[in-house]
Amino acid sequence: MREIVFDTETTGLSPLTGDRMVEIGCVEMFNRVETGHTFHAYFNPERSMPSGAEAVHGLSDSFLADKPRFHERCDELLEFLGDCPLIAHNASFDFGFLNHELNNCGRPLVCLTRMVDTLAIARTRHPGAKHSLDALCMRFGIDRSIRVKHGALIDAQLLAQC
């Protein structure tokens, strides 16, 4: 069974208030094993990066200035995603941004029935414990030393290992 583990980085917390996706990282898995196929892209959000968001992921206005707009890589992303389940940690956040960007460029939204939320799974399986991606990595003995700041592809790869 093919699944895609993905993560996004954004300019803030809500696409409804004008925040945009600036990075997406996707890791393909088949029968719960990474295949080595990934999709990774940075996007110019066509707005300034708030300092709080930049502190989280390190993506600055100058770095993103020459990156493509979401609509320029949308078809390539949709082809990679296909129609399989999509796994994310706090999936409603990532799905919200993905679907907002798809809507902005007139594409069909990703059906929420495809969503697998590892945060919800962690809360069910380990009530009362910490459920961040860092906490999951520690729980499962996954080396996260490569992760200095949040990055969509690195975070998707870590989640895939979890």
C-alpha positions as CSV (number, residue, x, y, z in Angstrom):
1,M,0.0,0.0,0.0
2,R,1.4,3.4,-1.0
3,E,1.3,6.2,1.5
4,I,2.8,9.7,1.6
5,V,4.1,11.3,4.8
6,F,4.3,15.0,4.5
7,D,4.9,18.3,6.3
8,T,4.6,21.9,5.6
9,E,6.2,25.1,6.7
10,T,4.2,28.3,6.6
11,T,4.2,32.1,7.3
12,G,1.9,31.6,10.3
13,L,-0.9,29.6,11.8
14,S,-3.9,30.2,9.7
15,P,-4.5,30.5,5.9
16,L,-7.8,32.2,6.7
17,T,-5.9,35.3,8.0
18,G,-3.5,35.4,4.9
19,D,-0.8,33.0,6.0
20,R,0.7,30.9,3.2
21,M,2.6,27.7,2.7
22,V,6.3,28.3,2.0
23,E,7.6,24.7,2.0
24,I,6.3,21.2,1.5
25,G,8.2,17.9,2.0
26,C,6.8,14.5,1.0
27,V,8.2,11.1,1.6
28,E,6.7,8.1,-0.3
29,M,6.3,4.8,1.6
30,F,5.2,1.5,0.4
31,N,4.0,-1.1,2.9
32,R,5.3,1.3,5.6
33,V,8.8,1.3,4.2
34,E,10.4,4.4,2.7
35,T,10.9,4.0,-1.1
36,G,13.5,6.8,-1.4
37,H,11.1,8.9,-3.6
38,T,10.5,12.3,-2.2
39,F,8.9,15.6,-3.3
40,H,10.3,18.8,-1.9
41,A,9.6,22.5,-2.8
42,Y,9.9,26.0,-1.4
43,F,7.3,28.6,-2.4
44,N,7.4,32.3,-2.6
45,P,4.4,33.3,-0.4
46,E,4.0,36.7,-2.0
47,R,4.0,38.3,1.4
48,S,6.5,39.1,4.1
49,M,7.7,36.5,6.5
50,P,6.8,37.3,10.2
51,S,9.9,37.1,12.5
52,G,8.2,34.5,14.7
53,A,7.6,32.1,11.8
54,E,11.2,32.7,10.5
55,A,12.5,31.8,13.9
56,V,10.8,28.4,13.7
57,H,11.9,27.4,10.2
58,G,14.6,29.8,9.2
59,L,13.1,30.7,5.9
60,S,13.6,34.4,5.2
61,D,12.0,36.8,2.6
62,S,15.3,36.9,0.8
63,F,15.6,33.1,0.6
64,L,12.1,32.7,-0.7
65,A,12.1,35.7,-3.1
66,D,13.3,33.7,-6.2
67,K,11.3,30.6,-5.4
68,P,8.3,29.6,-7.6
69,R,4.7,30.4,-6.5
70,F,2.6,27.4,-5.4
71,H,0.6,27.3,-8.6
72,E,3.8,26.8,-10.6
73,R,4.6,23.4,-8.9
74,C,1.0,22.4,-8.1
75,D,0.6,19.8,-10.9
76,E,3.9,18.2,-10.0
77,L,2.9,18.0,-6.4
78,L,-0.5,16.6,-7.1
79,E,1.0,13.9,-9.4
80,F,3.4,12.9,-6.6
81,L,0.6,12.7,-4.0
82,G,-1.7,10.6,-6.2
83,D,-4.7,9.3,-4.5
84,C,-3.2,7.4,-1.6
85,P,-3.5,8.2,2.2
86,L,-1.6,11.3,3.4
87,I,0.1,11.1,6.8
88,A,1.0,14.2,8.8
89,H,1.6,15.1,12.4
90,N,-1.2,17.5,13.4
91,A,-2.7,16.8,9.9
92,S,-5.5,19.3,10.1
93,F,-2.9,22.1,10.1
94,D,-1.1,20.8,7.0
95,F,-4.3,19.8,5.2
96,G,-5.7,23.2,5.9
97,F,-2.7,24.9,4.2
98,L,-2.5,22.5,1.3
99,N,-6.2,22.8,0.5
100,H,-6.1,26.5,0.8
101,E,-3.3,26.7,-1.7
102,L,-5.1,24.3,-4.0
103,N,-8.2,26.3,-3.8
104,N,-6.3,29.5,-4.6
105,C,-5.2,28.1,-7.9
106,G,-8.5,26.5,-8.8
107,R,-7.6,22.9,-8.2
108,P,-9.8,20.3,-6.4
109,L,-9.2,20.0,-2.7
110,V,-7.6,16.9,-1.2
111,C,-10.4,14.9,0.4
112,L,-10.1,14.8,4.2
113,T,-10.9,11.1,4.2
114,R,-7.3,10.6,3.0
115,M,-5.9,12.2,6.2
116,V,-4.0,10.2,8.7
117,D,-3.1,12.3,11.8
118,T,-0.2,10.9,13.7
119,L,-0.8,13.4,16.5
120,A,-4.3,11.9,17.1
121,I,-2.8,8.4,17.0
122,A,-0.1,9.4,19.5
123,R,-2.7,10.9,21.9
124,T,-4.7,7.7,21.8
125,R,-1.8,5.3,22.2
126,H,0.1,7.4,24.8
127,P,-2.4,9.5,26.8
128,G,-0.8,12.0,29.1
129,A,2.6,11.8,27.4
130,K,4.2,14.5,25.2
131,H,3.2,14.2,21.5
132,S,5.4,16.5,19.6
133,L,7.5,15.2,16.7
134,D,10.5,15.5,18.9
135,A,8.8,13.5,21.7
136,L,7.9,10.8,19.2
137,C,11.5,10.6,18.0
138,M,12.7,10.2,21.5
139,R,10.1,7.6,22.3
140,F,11.1,5.5,19.3
141,G,14.8,6.1,19.5
142,I,15.1,8.1,16.2
143,D,18.1,10.3,15.8
144,R,17.0,13.8,15.1
145,S,20.4,15.5,15.3
146,I,20.1,16.7,11.7
147,R,17.1,18.8,12.7
148,V,18.3,22.3,13.8
149,K,15.1,24.1,12.8
150,H,11.8,22.8,11.5
151,G,12.1,21.8,7.9
152,A,9.3,20.2,5.9
153,L,11.3,17.4,4.3
154,I,13.4,16.7,7.4
155,D,10.3,16.6,9.5
156,A,8.5,14.3,7.0
157,Q,11.5,12.0,7.0
158,L,11.5,11.9,10.8
159,L,7.8,11.2,10.9
160,A,8.1,8.4,8.4
161,Q,10.7,6.8,10.6
162,C,8.3,7.0,13.6
